[in-house]
Amino acid sequence: MSRQHQSSATTRDIIAALAAPPRIEQLGPIAGRFIHALRLIALHERMGRDPVPELAVRLGSVDVAAKSLILAQTISANWPENIHVSRFCCRLMSHDEATIGAFIDAAAAADRIGFEAALIGLIRNDRLHSLWEGALALAAAELRAA
């Protein structure tokens, strides 16, 4: 097989992988719970309601609910465009959710390099610190609540 055909096959594989929506089960527990919280926050915003009471019940902690809301607001303020979230009941993630989940998984593992790799080219370097701090605060709140 020629190098050109191998390259084309690799390119097709990469494109196919990008076209397949990632599943929420691919995330760690902290990131997965946050994606559900993010969807719930978006739903409450559309209805003009405060999400914290329901978040606290669903997440089992007022602290986790508050940290989730703060992180969602931080992400919204630093994201280059409106964040696309899937329906609350959907097991498939949007590309935004997958990226958010990846950086939260990295932060939960205290992996700064992985965190930055998840956001490279998407978020300006001067905005990474607030996202890192918010993700760490969420992970700490989740661990305290466990």
N, C-alpha and C positions, 0 to 999 in steps of 0.2 A: 504494500500500500504506500502510495506516495505521501510525502510530508504534507502536501496541500490537502489531500483527502483526510488525513489524520487531524489537521487543523480545523477543517470544516466540521468533522464529527465532534471534536471537542467544543467548538463554538456552538453547534446545535445542542449539545448536552448542557452547556451553560445557560443558553437561552431557555431550554425546556425547564431547567431547575428554577430559573427566575420566574417563569410563567406559572409554575405550580405554587399555589398559595401555601405558606407554612401553617402548620397546625399548632394550636396553643399548647398541646401536650409536649412539644419540643422544648418548651421553656422550663426553667426551674420553678419551684413553688412560689417564691417571692415575686418573680416577674409575672408568672401566670395569674396570681391573685391581683397584681397591680393592673394588668390588662383588663381583667373583669371590672376592677374599680374604675378604670379610665372610661370604659363603656358606660358604666352606671352614671358617672359624673356627666358624660356627654348627654345621656338621656335626661337627666334632671335639669341640665342647662336648657335643653330644648323646651322643657315643660315649665321653666322658670321657678324651679323648686330648689331648696337647699339639699345637697346630697349627703351631708354628714350624718344625719340620723340613720338613714338606710345603710350607708357605708359602715357605720359602727356596728350595726346589727349583723350585716353580712360578713364583715371581717372579724367580728368578735372583739373589737378594741376601738375605743375612741382615739387613742394615740395613733394607731395604724391608719384609721380613717383620716385623721388630720394630716398625717404625713403624706398620705396618698393624694389628698386634695392639694397640698402645698406643692408636691412634685408635679402633679398634673398642670398646675398653674405655671410652674417654672418651665416645664416643657413647652407649653403653649406660648409663653413669652419668648422662647429662644428658638423655636422651630421655624424653619424658613417659610412655611406656608401652613394653611389649615391642616390639622391632623385628621387623617382619615381613620375612623374606627369602624369595625364590623358590628353587626347586631350583637346584642348582649348574649343571645343563645347560641351564636355561631362558634364552631370549634376552629374555623379558619381565621387567620389573621391577615390584616392589611399589611402592606409593606412598612407603613409607619409603625404599626404595632409590633411587627417583628424586629424592627430596629430598636424601638424602645425596650422591648423585652430583652434583646441582646445586651444593651448597655446596663440594664438593671441586673441581669444575671452576672455580668462582669463585676459590677460594683458589689453585689452580695458576696462575691468570692474575693473581694478586695484586690481585683485585677485591674489596675489603672491602665495598663497597656491594652488589654482587651476592651476596656471601656472606650478608650480613645479610638481604637481600631473600628469599633461599631459606629462611631460618629464621624470618622475622617471624611472630609469633603462635604459634609452635610451641615455641620455646626461650626461656626468660627471658633478658633482656639480660645479667644477671650471669653467665650460663653460656656466653656466646658466645666469650669469650676463649680458654678451654681448647680448644674445637673449632677455632677459627681457628689456634691455635698447632699443634695436632695435624695439621691438614690441611696447613699450611705445611711442617711437618717431614716429612710423607709425600712431598709434592711435591719437596722438596729431596733426599730420599733417592732418589727415582725418577730425578731428573736426574743425580745422582752415579753411579747404576748404569748409566745409558744410555751 
